C-alpha cells in the first residue's frame, strides 16, 4: 500500500508540463484517426457479410498501424519543441 502523501509528492516531482501536453493532444488525434478509418472502411463495404468481415479486419489493421505511426510522430514533434 502506498501512502497518499508519498504518491502526490512523487507525482509532482515526476511529471513535467510536456506530459500534460502529450496527454491533451494524443487522445483526440487517436479518436479522429479511428473514426475516419472506421467510417471510410464502413462506407466502402461490398459483398455482404463477407465484405463486412474484411472491412472490419482492414479497419483494425490500418487503425493499429496508424495509431503506432501517429504516436511516434506526435511524440517526436512534441519532444523536439520542449
C-alpha positions, 0 to 999 in steps of 0.5 A: 500500500502506498501512502497518499502523501508519498504518491502526490509528492512523487507525482509532482516531482515526476511529471513535467508540463510536456506530459500534460501536453502529450496527454491533451493532444494524443487522445483526440488525434487517436479518436479522429484517426479511428473514426475516419478509418472506421467510417471510410472502411464502413462506407466502402463495404461490398459483398455482404457479410463477407465484405463486412468481415474484411472491412472490419479486419482492414479497419483494425489493421490500418487503425493499429498501424496508424495509431503506432505511426501517429504516436511516434510522430506526435511524440517526436514533434512534441519532444523536439519543441520542449 
